Amino acid sequence: MKKLFIVIVTVLTISIFTACEKIEALESKPVSIPTTAEKTSPTKENGDDTMKVESADILKKNSYEFLSDSKNFQVEAETYQSAEGRIEIDVRVSKPKTYMKNVIVSGQLPINAYEVLYTPDLLITNILMKKSFSDKAVSKDFTISPSIKSPGGISAGRSFNLFPEETFEDAIAKLNEISIKVSWVDKRDKPHTEYIKTKIQIKRPK
């Protein structure tokens, strides 16, 4: 009986000692904390990510990949100063020579625009409307062709704040050209994309 008691006590002691060792090992093991990227993974549905991808696509193109004009449509860009003193820039695709559905127009300003514009990015685009293209009404509004009277064109515009020390004249001196990407789908749902560089026209008040 005495021997059995000693055996039981010995087994319990060993079990307690082993459990303590496991606890110490767990406490000393470094905890893996997920990074911000692991916590939130951006998706294509994220608006900011969509615009970053669009901007990066234009910026990675070589100069020889940009056309001076298009045989499928007319593209133009203009700038003017708003009553509040901001600089407005509009990019417009019009006079289509072919059927163009779900038109995306994006313009990337030159890097030196950061010297005069108070902004985190230089992209002008209507790409966020793409999420609504499943809606027939919106899809119709973003479809142009020689046989369609309205809309006559598709445009994207953006308002930028100038640095306090900069004037509109200072800004337009550095904003004389814009890199444009135009994407659309034809009647057979085949995607098309063209890259064009054009001058930014200055719109003066009459």
Secondary structure, DSSP 8 states (H G I E B T S, - for coil): -HHHHHHHHHHHHHHHHHHHHHHHHHHHS------HHHH----TT-HHHHHHHHHHHHHTS-GGGSBSS-SS-EEEEEEEE-TTS-EEEEEEEES-SS-BEEEEEEEE--GGGGGTEE-S--EEE-GGGGGGTTSHHHHHHT-B-TT--SS-EEEEEEEEEE-TT--HHHHHHH--EEEEEEEEE-TT--EEEEEEEEEEEE----
